[in-house]
Amino acid sequence: MKNHLKILRSRFLKLRSSIFKSRGAIVSISPIVIWMLSFFIVPLILVLLVSFFTRGQYGNVEYKLTYGNYSKLLNPMYVGILWKSLVISFATTLLCLVLGYPFAYFTARAPKHIRSTLLLLIILPFWTNSLIRTYAWIILLRTEGIINTYLINLHLIKEPIKMLYNDAAVMIGMVYMMFPFMVLPLYSSIERLDFSLIEAASDLGASPVESFLKVTLPLTRSGIVSGCLLVFVPTLGYFFIPDLMGGSKIILISNLIKNQFLSARNWPFGSAISVILIIIMFLMIGLYVKLGGSKDKMEVL
């Protein structure tokens, strides 16, 4: 009998200690939980609920359930806008990767006293407001801008080149704005790379291209996937760059959402588009977890 009491007492003490430990963990993470509920989960739920409501005659939200906001998205015009947004975001991500990888690699291999300067140059644009930087590009690219003025004065062109208010101008603005978000994860991944592996591959007869494809690229995959995610997802939501550098000719999904909330006063339809955009972003995050979540593996040469 006494042995049973001792066993029950020990189990009770273990249960009480585990409860106290779990209570401490709950208390420690409660600020994060409250923050996420207040500024992430609750707003998402509100957006989802509003997407099933109806727009009133005067732009108000009527609490009548409908699926019309989502069926409206099947209109070829909106499908075309979504497709164009995805294409521009993908092209921006690809350009940032192609331009950012050599820069990150050179920065990671540079001497320490030069490396800090290069990193400062990457971070320096963040010290200036993004709108000001966008207007600076407008001054450079407009028909009476700096680039056209110099080209005409040097007699390289006879008429100003129309470099603004087209897809190329939007791409330039997006790439410039998102370039640091690609370089920093790549730099972090390349800096941790064991460069003796590249030397070993070279000693085994691999060419520089083969060493890059079979050693460097697989070992820096996590940085590539992280950088692509950090560029692709925000690019879908940027609306001021297409507005300023694309003019009224370029309408992306972000501009469409902004117009529905501010101009058309159709909050339910704008919420439905936002839900679709959020689903796409979650799919991209899931793809990141699948591709970049595991440890990088190197193929044997």
N, C-alpha and C positions, 0 to 999 in steps of 0.2 A: 504493500500500500504506500509505504513511504517512497519507494522508488518511482511509482506512478506520479506521486505529488511532485517529486523533484523534476521529472520529465515535463510535466505540465507547467511548472514554474519556469523552467528554462525556455520552453517554447513561448510562454507569455512574455518573458523578458526580451527574447529575440524579436517578437512581433511588435512590442512597444518601441524598441530601438529602431526598427525599420520604419515605423510610422513617423517617429520624430525625424529621421533622416529624410523621408519623403516630404514631410511638412517643410523642412528647411529648404529642400530643392524647389518646392512649389513657391515658397516665399521669395526665393532668389530670382526665379524666372517670371514672377508675376508682373513686374513692370513691362517686360518685353511682350507678354501675353496681352496686357491691357493696351499697349501701344498698337500692336498688330490688329487687335479687335476694333479699336477706335478709328484707325486711319487706313486700314487695308480691308479687313473682312467686311465690316459694316458698310463702307462705301461700295464695295463690290456687290453686296446683296441689294443695296438700294438701286444701283445701276441695272442689275438684272431684273428687279421688280418693275422699274419704270419702263423697261423695254417691252413689257407685255401690256402696258396701258395705252390709252388713246390720246391723241392730240385734240384739244378743244378748238373751238372756232376762233378764239382770240389768242391762241398760243399757249393756253393753260393745259395742264395735265388732267385728263378725266380718268377716273379709276374704273374703266371698263376693260376687261381682259380681252385681248385680241392677239392673234398670231400674224396680223397683217404687216407689222413692222419687219418681221423676218422674211416673209414671202416677198416683200417689196425689194429685198436685197437681191432677188433672183433676176431683177431687171438687167438686161445686157449692159446698160450704161454703168450701173454700180459694180457689176462683175468686172467690167473693163477697168474701172478705177482701182478696184482691189488688185487686179492682176498687174496693172502698171505700177502700183505702189510696191508690190512684192518684187517686181523686176528691178526697180530702181534701188530698193533696199539691198537686194542680192548683189547688184552690180557695184554699189557703194562698198559693201563688205568685201567683195573680191578685189576691188582696187586698193582698199586700205590694207588688205593682206599682202598683195603683190608689192606695194610701195613700203609697207611698214616692216615686213620681215627682214629685208636687207638692212634697213636702218636700225632695227633692234639688234640684229646680229653684229653689225659694226660697232654699235654702242657697247654690247656685252663683251666684245673682244678688245675694246679700246683700253688704253692705260687708265688707271684709276683717276688721275688728275684731269684727264679729258672726259672720262665717263660722267663725272658729276656735272660738267658743263653741258654735255649733250642731253642729260636727263633734265637739266634746268630748261633747256630750249624746248623740250617736249611739254613740260608743265607750264611754261611761261604764258601760252595763250589763255589758260584758265584764269589768269589775273585780270583779263579784260572781259567785259560783258559780251555774250554771244551775239546780241543784236548789233553792237558796235562793230564787231568783226565782220558780220554779214554786210553791213552798210559799207565797210571798207572794200569788200569784194565788188560791190555795186559800183563804187567809184572807179575801181580798176577796169571793170568789164564793160561799162556802158559805152555807147557810141561816141560820146564826147569825153570818155575817160582817159586815164593815163596811158593804158596799153595802146589804144587806137591812136592817140595823139603822137606818141613816139614812133609808131609804125608809119604814120603818114609823114612825119617830119624826116624820117630816114628814107622816104620814098620806096618803102617796101610794099605799100598798098596805096591805091588811089582813093578808095572809098572806105569808110569805117566798117569794120566787121561786126555783125550783129551777134554778140556773145551773151547777151542777157535775154531773159524771158523765153527760155527753151529748156529742154531736158538736160543738155550739157551744162548749163549754168547751175541747175539744181544739183547735178552730180558733183560739180566742183565745190559748191557750198557744203554739201553733205560730207564729202571726203575730207575737206579741210576741217570740218567741225568734229568728225569722229576719228580722225587719224590718231590722236593720243590714246584713245580708248583701245585701239588695236596694238599700238606699240608697247604700252606698259605691260600687259600680260605676256606678250611675246618676249620682251626683255627679261621679265622675271623667270620665264621658262628656259630661255637660252642661257642665262647667267648660271643656272644650276646644272647645266650640261657638262658632263665629264669629257673634255676635249681630247683626253688621251685615247678615247674610243675611236675618234676620227683618225688619229695618228695610227692606231692599230689597223684600222680598215685600209689606210693607205699602204701600210707595210705589207698587208695581205694581197695587194695588187688592185685594190678598188680605185677607180677614177674619182676625181672630185665630185662629179655628178652622181655616181653610184654611192659615194659616202654620204652625200646630202640626202639622197632619196631613201637609203636603207638604214642610216644611223641618225643623222641630225633631225630629219623630219619626223620619224616616229617618236623620238625622245622628247620632242617639243610639241607633240600633238595636243596636250592639255592646254598649253598657251594659245595654240591656234584656235581651238574650239572656244576657249574663254573669250578671246578677242573677237571672234566672229559673232558670238552671242551679244557681247557688249556693244557691238556696232549695229547688228541687224535689228535688234529689238527697239532701241531708241530711234533709229532711223524711220521706222514705221510711224512713230508718234510725233516727229518734228513737223510742225505746220508752218512756222514762220519763215523757214528757208524757201519752200515752194511759193509762199505768198510774196516774198520780197524779190527773189531771184528768178522765179518762174512767172510772176505776174498772174493775171487772170486766165492765162492759157493753160497752166499746169494745175490740175486738180488731183491731189492724192487723197488717200483714205483719211489722213490726219486733217487735211483741209475740209473734207466733207463733214467730219465729225464737228469740227469747230463751227462751220457754217450752220449746221443743224441746231446747235445750241445757242449761237449768238445772233444769227441773221434770220433763219427760217423759223426759229422758236418751236422747233419740233423735237422736243426732248425725248419722247419715246423712240422715235426713229434714230436719233443720235445715240441713244443708249443701246439700241440693238446693234448698230455698227460697232460701238465700243465693245460689246460682249464678243462679237466675232473677232475683233482685233485682240482681245484678251485671250481668247481660245488659241489663236495663232501663236501668241507669245508663250503661252504655257506649253504648247507643242514644241516650240523651239527650246524651251528650258528642259523639257523631257528628253529631247534629242541630245542636248548638251550632257545631261546626266548619263545617257547611254554611251555616248562617244568619249566623253572626257572623264567619266567617273572612275573608270578602272585605271590601273597603273599602266604607264606607257611601256610598251614592249618593243624590243629591237629584234629585227629579223637577223638570222645568222647569215653572214655574207658567204 
